[in-house]
Structures are given as structure tokens and as C-alpha cells.
Amino acid sequence: MDDNLGVVRTTTVGSLVPTVFDSYARILYPPLGSAPRPTPAKPVAPSRDQLAPVLEVLTRNTTTPNDCWYAVWEGNTVLDVIRDAAPTANIAGYNYFLLRGPVARATDTLGGLSPNLWWPADHAWCMAQHFDFPCAYLGGSTKTVTDILALDKLETCSVRVDQIVTAGHDEHNY
């Protein structure tokens, strides 16, 4: 019997964010100033203030800042209120509700839940906030990623698309 545990041991940046981009980065939550940084028992969702500079960069690096897709994992019962109305998609083996709005709404929550994936309609970049990790991964152009890495109020680092991101394989400590 195959229990699919191999998937967990080999989760890479490219299994969270499409592998079509020039560059990739990790944005760690919470921001600098919370040392030392143990891995939290439960991932900490970013606040509106924490992601404000990221949203500014991403808005500048798309031609469709008012047309962004948001995918929220459907496995939470708090989302039952939209279950019959929202379109869904299966992405990398997970079922998501698909919502749409401007990039500026990325920090809005739905029943307290942040989007797990979001990307503009022009596909200039993609953010993944996986529910098992206290960080987000971004794929985008070299310019977009360079602009994110230059933000001084967030802890960010460049990552490779083939980099394993599960515990024990983290090349940049949480």
C-alpha cells in the first residue's frame, strides 16, 4: 500500500510554485525582530502590514494589478459558506476555491484564511503560502525577485526551484 509519504520528503520550491519563472525567493514570517526563530508549531499567517511592501513590488511587476487569482484550500469547514458558489480547481493534487480581485486584496482573509496561491492574470509571478510552512515562496522575473530581496523590513532569501523545502532540508534556517 502506497501512503504517499515520499511526496512530503521531496517537497521542493517547484512543487509549490510553477517552474516557469526566472527566479525564486522565500519570504519568512514573521518579519525580522523576532529572534531567535524556532520553527513554529503552526505556521504564522502574514499580516497586512507584513506583506504591504511585497504587495507594492508585485503590483509594480504585473500588467494586470487589478486582476489577480486567489486559490484558497477548500478543506476548511469555515469556507462552507462559499462551497456552492465559488469555482474550484485542482492544483498539484489539492482542491482550491478560486477567487478574483486586485493584487491589493492578497492580505484579505476569507473566514480568517489567507490565500494559499495567488497570481496575476498576466502570469508575471506566483506566490505560494502553503499551510505547512511559516513562509511564502515567490516565482517571478529576476527583476521581481531582486526587488523582493531588496526589501529591508522582511526576511527574504533567494531559493532554487529544485530546492527541497521540508524540515531537515532547509538551506536557510527558519
FENVENTA-V518415 format. One record per backbone hydrogen bond with DSSP energy under -1.0 kcal/mol. CO is the residue of the C=O (numbers start at 1). NH is the residue of the N-H. If there is no record, write none. Layout:
co: <CO;CO>
nh: <NH;NH>
//
This chain:
co: <4;5;6;8;11;12;13;13;23;24;25;26;27;47;51;52;53;54;55;56;57;64;65;67;68;69;70;71;71;72;76;77;79;82;82;87;89;91;94;95;96;97;99;101;102;103;105;110;113;116;117;118;119;120;126;127;128;130;134;136;137;138;139;140;141;142;143;144;145;146;148;155;157;160;161;163;166>
nh: <7;9;10;11;165;15;16;17;140;159;138;157;136;51;55;56;57;58;59;60;61;67;103;121;101;119;99;116;117;97;79;80;82;85;86;98;96;94;91;74;89;72;70;68;105;106;108;113;110;129;71;127;69;123;139;118;137;133;29;27;128;25;126;23;145;146;147;148;149;150;151;28;26;163;14;13;169>
//
